Amino acid sequence: MQSTSIQVKDLTKSRKKPTTIKGVNFTVEQGTNGALPSSNGTGKTTIVKLLKRRFSRKGGTLWQAEH
């Protein structure tokens, strides 16, 4: 059984209206790879910066295992 490495629930971030990220949910299990496939301008870089704690989130839960 693998354990969770990253878990995101209802992630929300807004810099301007409309909201940049709204209600994002995903889990990445330890030992696996994750991907964020999407069109340009949909918030992929913002999600990564939130994971790196370079931005503060407006709402939701972000959990990362310490390795």
CYANA upper distance limits for C-alpha pairs under 8 A (distance plus 0.5 A):
  2 GLN  CA     29 GLU  CA      6.83
  2 GLN  CA     30 GLN  CA      6.59
  2 GLN  CA     31 GLY  CA      8.16
  3 SER  CA     29 GLU  CA      6.33
  3 SER  CA     30 GLN  CA      6.07
  4 THR  CA     27 THR  CA      7.52
  4 THR  CA     28 VAL  CA      6.70
  4 THR  CA     29 GLU  CA      4.88
  4 THR  CA     30 GLN  CA      5.95
  4 THR  CA     65 ALA  CA      7.81
  5 SER  CA     27 THR  CA      8.20
  5 SER  CA     28 VAL  CA      6.29
  5 SER  CA     29 GLU  CA      5.71
  5 SER  CA     30 GLN  CA      5.21
  5 SER  CA     64 GLN  CA      6.20
  5 SER  CA     65 ALA  CA      5.50
  6 ILE  CA     27 THR  CA      6.13
  6 ILE  CA     28 VAL  CA      5.59
  6 ILE  CA     29 GLU  CA      7.35
  6 ILE  CA     30 GLN  CA      8.39
  6 ILE  CA     62 LEU  CA      8.12
  6 ILE  CA     63 TRP  CA      6.22
  6 ILE  CA     64 GLN  CA      5.06
  6 ILE  CA     65 ALA  CA      6.97
  7 GLN  CA     25 ASN  CA      8.25
  7 GLN  CA     26 PHE  CA      6.53
  7 GLN  CA     27 THR  CA      4.93
  7 GLN  CA     28 VAL  CA      6.99
  7 GLN  CA     61 THR  CA      8.39
  7 GLN  CA     62 LEU  CA      6.49
  7 GLN  CA     63 TRP  CA      5.63
  7 GLN  CA     64 GLN  CA      7.04
  8 VAL  CA     24 VAL  CA      7.55
  8 VAL  CA     25 ASN  CA      5.63
  8 VAL  CA     26 PHE  CA      5.75
  8 VAL  CA     27 THR  CA      6.75
  8 VAL  CA     60 GLY  CA      8.09
  8 VAL  CA     61 THR  CA      6.26
  8 VAL  CA     62 LEU  CA      5.17
  8 VAL  CA     63 TRP  CA      6.89
  9 LYS  CA     23 GLY  CA      7.75
  9 LYS  CA     24 VAL  CA      6.85
  9 LYS  CA     25 ASN  CA      5.06
  9 LYS  CA     26 PHE  CA      7.28
  9 LYS  CA     60 GLY  CA      6.16
  9 LYS  CA     61 THR  CA      5.59
  9 LYS  CA     62 LEU  CA      7.09
 10 ASP  CA     22 LYS  CA      7.51
 10 ASP  CA     23 GLY  CA      4.47
 10 ASP  CA     24 VAL  CA      5.53
 10 ASP  CA     25 ASN  CA      6.06
 10 ASP  CA     59 GLY  CA      7.68
 10 ASP  CA     60 GLY  CA      5.10
 10 ASP  CA     61 THR  CA      7.10
 11 LEU  CA     21 ILE  CA      7.43
 11 LEU  CA     22 LYS  CA      6.65
 11 LEU  CA     23 GLY  CA      5.62
 11 LEU  CA     24 VAL  CA      5.38
 11 LEU  CA     25 ASN  CA      7.21
 11 LEU  CA     57 ARG  CA      7.68
 11 LEU  CA     58 LYS  CA      8.27
 11 LEU  CA     59 GLY  CA      6.28
 11 LEU  CA     60 GLY  CA      4.77
 11 LEU  CA     61 THR  CA      6.73
 11 LEU  CA     62 LEU  CA      7.75
 12 THR  CA     19 THR  CA      8.18
 12 THR  CA     20 THR  CA      8.13
 12 THR  CA     21 ILE  CA      5.50
 12 THR  CA     22 LYS  CA      4.96
 12 THR  CA     23 GLY  CA      6.29
 12 THR  CA     24 VAL  CA      7.50
 12 THR  CA     57 ARG  CA      6.60
 12 THR  CA     58 LYS  CA      5.88
 12 THR  CA     59 GLY  CA      5.39
 12 THR  CA     60 GLY  CA      6.52
 13 LYS  CA     19 THR  CA      6.98
 13 LYS  CA     20 THR  CA      6.21
 13 LYS  CA     21 ILE  CA      5.43
 13 LYS  CA     22 LYS  CA      7.14
 13 LYS  CA     56 SER  CA      8.19
 13 LYS  CA     57 ARG  CA      5.55
 13 LYS  CA     58 LYS  CA      5.41
 13 LYS  CA     59 GLY  CA      7.38
 14 SER  CA     18 PRO  CA      7.85
 14 SER  CA     19 THR  CA      5.00
 14 SER  CA     20 THR  CA      5.33
 14 SER  CA     21 ILE  CA      6.98
 14 SER  CA     57 ARG  CA      8.44
 14 SER  CA     58 LYS  CA      7.29
 15 ARG  CA     19 THR  CA      7.52
 15 ARG  CA     20 THR  CA      7.11
 16 LYS  CA     20 THR  CA      7.74
 20 THR  CA     42 THR  CA      8.31
 20 THR  CA     43 GLY  CA      7.04
 21 ILE  CA     43 GLY  CA      6.87
 21 ILE  CA     47 ILE  CA      8.43
 23 GLY  CA     60 GLY  CA      8.17
 28 VAL  CA     32 THR  CA      7.34
 28 VAL  CA     33 ASN  CA      7.67
 28 VAL  CA     34 GLY  CA      6.60
 36 LEU  CA     44 LYS  CA      6.90
 38 SER  CA     42 THR  CA      7.24
 38 SER  CA     44 LYS  CA      8.05
 43 GLY  CA     47 ILE  CA      6.70
 44 LYS  CA     48 VAL  CA      6.97
 45 THR  CA     49 LYS  CA      6.68
 46 THR  CA     50 LEU  CA      6.63
 46 THR  CA     55 PHE  CA      8.32
 47 ILE  CA     51 LEU  CA      6.76
 48 VAL  CA     52 LYS  CA      6.77
 49 LYS  CA     53 ARG  CA      6.55
 49 LYS  CA     54 ARG  CA      5.65
 49 LYS  CA     55 PHE  CA      6.46
 50 LEU  CA     54 ARG  CA      6.35
 50 LEU  CA     55 PHE  CA      5.57
 50 LEU  CA     56 SER  CA      6.95
 50 LEU  CA     57 ARG  CA      7.31
 51 LEU  CA     62 LEU  CA      8.00
